[in-house]
Amino acid sequence: MQTSLSQPPHLFQPLTIKSVTLRNRLGVSPMCQYSSVDGTATDWHLVHLGARAVGGAALVIVEATAVSPEGRITPGDAGLWTDEQIEPLARINRFVKQHGAVPGIQLAHAGRKASAARPWEGGAHLADSEGGWPTIAPSALAFGGDLPKVPRAMTATDIAQVQQHFVAATRRAIAAGYEWLEIHSAHGYLSHEFLSPLSNRRTDGYGGSFENRIRFLLETTRAVRAVWPDSLPLTVRLSCTDWMPGGWDLEQSIELARRLKADGVDVVDCSSGGLVPDAEIPVAPCYQVPFADRIRREAGIATAAVGFITQPKEADEIVRSEKADLVLLARELLRDPYWPAHAARALGQKDLLPAPSQYARAW
């Protein structure tokens, strides 16, 4: 990470990683919209993502984007498994860049949590008669609750195929004009399922020991890094803990972050949970920031802080105290696309976030 600062950074100072400079330290966290048609982005995505760029976010990461049809969470998920899906995303990226933000994408495979209904349709697993599909995972263990489908345990061929899907989607992301790429390894989806002993009961080279459980992610990261331009940031989102005894935890996340850095990852996006339905998560303002802080300090890698960050002073303090290098907002940016502009005013940094010409008289 390069900041070129002689004093501690603040929320509205730029951040340079590789060849990409973010105009401030605020980004749009990937948020599923469940509004794609056969994986293809629509006008909803143009307006949704474009508004956040206009509102002052420095980084706009599109929602979890499936690398294959069976990797979708729901039938409405975004996808990047065919060339036909490139241009609708490229159109959005041109608009995002025109308004000063960096376009990013999160590539994902939902694993055993795939084949579900949209949240406003109940969110439960879909039967085949309802448009559902078979799911795959490291082991034949169901998520539980409203997601009772037992996935098929992946073979070595399945693993190699999914990794190639990530590579193919990465090539399409380049063609679409993305400048920031994140591999989703959190929230109980496929890559996270490999990491955690609670969901990975394999007895081959992809299960058992820590070294084996991280193998899928490390191999996938290396394969993606080999085709993703060296000049552009590659990031990984981790669930830093499962919040369950015997599960994945922060100490393992720190060691994994060290390995990811060695393999060319530039930023770790520090989230948590999502692997099991009965975890007791102590949700509170900024409750996940300590994960970003420890990984940043102990693994020596840039981090993004997420989770219940709602106030400008909270976000600014995270950056000023160097607990994370950037702050990614989710629900707050759903409620208010112009949160960065409002935060700049609240923090006395209005001049560092100029208004679009069309809005200057009211900014």
N, C-alpha and C positions, 0 to 999 in steps of 0.2 A: 504494500500500500504506500502511496506517495501523497503526502499532504503539503509539503513544502511550507510548513508553518513553524514559526519561532515561539508560538504560544499555543495553549490548548485550543483545539478546534471548537466551533460551535455549530449549531444546527444549520445555519445558512452560509457556511463556508463550503467551497467545493471539495470534492474528493476525486482523486485520479487513481484508477486501478487499470494497469496495463495502458492501452491507448485511449481508454474511455474516461472522460471527466464528467462527473455528475455535478450539476449546478448547486446542489445543496445535499444534505444528508437524509432527505425524506424520499421514500419510495412507496409504490403501490404493491402491497403483498399480493401474491397470486390468490384470486378469489373465484371459485367456480360460479359461473352464471347459468349453467344448464340450459343454454339458449342456442346452441349450435344445431345445425341441420346436417345429419350424417357426418358430424365432425367438422363441418365448415362454418367459419365465422359469419355472422350476419350484421345488419346495420346496428343491432343492439350493441355489439362489441365495439363498433366504431364510435358510437356515442358514449358508451360507458368508459372506455379507455381514453378516448380523446378528451373527454371532459376533465379527467384527472391530470392529463398533461397541461391543458389550459389552466387548470387550477394551481399549478406550481410544483407538482411532484417532479423530482429529478429523474426518477426511475419508474417506469411503468411495466410491471411484469404481468403478462397475460396468464390467465388461469391454468391450472394443471391440464396439460395438453397430452392426450393419450398417444402413445407411439404405435398403437394397433387398435382395431375396433374392439377386441376383447379386453383391452386395457382400460376402457372407459369405466368411470364410476356409474354413470347413467347414460341412457340413449341421447341425452342432450349435451354431453360433454364435448369440449373442443378436441380436435385431433389433428395430427400431422403425419398421416400414414399414406397419403397420396399426393401427387403433384398438384392436383386440382385444388387442394386446400391452401396452397401457397399464396396465390394472388389476393384473396380476401384479407389475409393477414398482412401482406405487403402494403396494401392500401391503408390499413390502420397504422402501420409503422411509419409510413410517409407522413401521415398527419401528426403522429406523436412527435417525430423528430422536428417537424416544421415548427412546433410549439415548444421546443427547448428541452424535451425529455429524451431519455435513452430508452429504447424499446427492449424489453427482456421477455424471455419465455421460460416456463417451467415444463420440462418433459417428464412424463409420468406413466406408470402402469399401476392400476388399482389392485391387482392381485385378488385376494379372496373377498375384497370389498366391492368388486365390480358387479355389474348386472343388477343395479339397484334402481329404484324409482327416484325421480327428482324429489327433493325435500318437500316441496309443496304438494306432492302426490303421495306422501307418507314415508319415503326413503327406504322402504323395505326391499329385500331381494325380490326380483321379478321372476315369476315362473316362465317357463319357455313359452307358454300360451299367451303371456303378456308381453312378449318381446325380449325376454331374458336370454342369457347365454351361459354356457359352462364357464366356470372360473378355474384359475390355476394359482398355485401358491407353493412355497417351499415344501410344505407338508400338508397332508390331508386333514387339516384342522379348521373347523368353521370359526368365524368371528364370534357368532352368537347373537343373542337378542333378536333384532329384526333382520339380521343378516345370517340366516341359518344354513345357507348352502355350504356343503362340504366341497372344498376345491379339490381338483386333481393335483396330486403331488408332481412337481415338475421333474422331467427327465433332464439329463445332460443336454440333449438336443433342444428341449424347450428353453433351457437357460441360454444357450448360444443363440437361439433364434430371437429371444427377447432382446438380448444385447445388440444384435444386429438391427433390430427395430429402432433402438435408441440411436444408433449410428446413422441410419437412414433418415430419421426425423431430424437429427442434427444437421445433416446436409440440407434438408429442406428449410430449416430455420435460417441457415446462412443465406439461402436463396431469397427468403422472405425479408431479409434486411435486419434481423435481430443482431444486437450488439452485446447482449448479456444472456447467458444461458445457465439455467439452474436444473440440476437433477433432483427429482423429488425422492427423498429417502426418509420420509416422515409420515406421521398420522396413520400408521397402520397399513399403508399401501405396500406394494410388492417388495421394494428394496428394504423397507423397514422390517417387513416380515422375515427377511433373511437375517437381519441383524439380531433380532430378539430371540432368546431361548424359549420364550413363551409361545412363539409361533413357528419356530424352526426346530424340528425334531429329527432332522436328517442325520444319517450316519455316514454320508460320503464326504467328499472334500468341501462341501458347502454347508456343513452343519457340525454341531458339537462345540469345538473350541472357538474362542474369540477369533483366531486367525482364519478359521474356516467360515465363520458366519459373516465376516466382513468381505469375504472374497468376491461375492457377486457384485457388490457396490464398487470395490476397487477395480475389478475387471471392466465394469461398465464405464467407470470414470476414465480409465486409460483409453478405452476404445473411442469414447466421445472426444477426449482431449486430442487424440491423434488426428481428428478431422476438423475440430473446431479451431479457428485461427488462433495462433499463439498470442496475437496482439489483443484478443478480446477476453474479458473475464469469464471464467467458469466457476460456478458456485454449486453448493450442495445444501439442501435443506435437511436437517436432522431433527428427529424427535430426541432431544437430549436425555430424556428419561421416559420410561413407560409408566412411572408412578405406581409400580407394582413390585412387590418382593420377588426376587428371582428373575426380573426382567432386565431389559437394556437400561443403562444408567449413565450418569454424567461422567464417571471415571472412564467408562468405555468410550464415551463420545469424545473425550479429550484425546485419548490415544488414537482413535480413528481419525480425528481432525489432523493429528500430526502426519498420519499416513497419507491423507488426502492432499495435504500441502505438498508433500514430497512428490505426489503424482500430478501436480499442476493445477490443483484447485486454489482459487484466489480468495474466496469468501465462504464462510459457513453461516448459513441462515438458521438461527437457533430457536427451534420451537420445541414442543413436547407432546406426549400423549397420543391417543388415537388407536393404539394397538388392540386394546381390549375394552369391552363395553362397561365394565364395572370398576374402572380405576377411579380413585378418589383424588381429584385434582384440586389443589388449593388455589383456585382462581382469585386473583386480587390484582390491583393496579401494578403493572410492571413485573408480574410474578415470574416471567421467564428471563428477565434481563440478567440475573446472576449466571445463567448458562452462557450467554454471550460473553460476559465478563471473564469467566474462568477459562473458556476456550480461547479467547483472544490472548489472555496472559500466558496460559500454560502450553498452548499449542503454537503460539506465535503466528497466528493467522488472523486476517481481518474477519470481523463478524458483523452480522445484522441482528438487531434486537427486534422482537415481535411480542405481541400478546398483551392486550388490555392497556395499551398506551394511548391515552386520550387527551392529555393536557399538553399544551406547548412547552411549559416549563419542565414537565417530565421528560419529554423527548430531548429538549436541549440539555438537560442535566446528564442524560445518558451519554451524549456525545462529548460534552465538556469534561466529564469525569473519565472519559475514554474507556467506558464499559463496553462500547460497541462503536463501530465506524459509521454505521448508518442505522436508521430506524425505518422499518417497514410497517405501514399501517394498513389495516383491513377494514373492520367495521366502521371506524371513524371516517374513512374515505368513502364508504358507502353512504353514510349519513350526510357527508359534506365534501363534495368534490374539490372545494376550494379551501380545505383545511390548511394547506401550506401557506396560502396567502393570508388567511386569518392569523395563523401562528406567527408569520413574519411581522405582522402589525403588532401582535400582543408582545412580542419579544423586542420590539424596537428595531427590527431589521427590515422594515418595509422596502428600503431602497435597494436591498440585495435581491429582491424578487420583483423585477419590473412587470407591469401588467401587459397583457396582450393589447395591441393598439385599440382593438374594438371595445375593450373594457376599461381603458385607462382613466376615463372620466369618473368611474365609479369604484376604482380599486382601493 
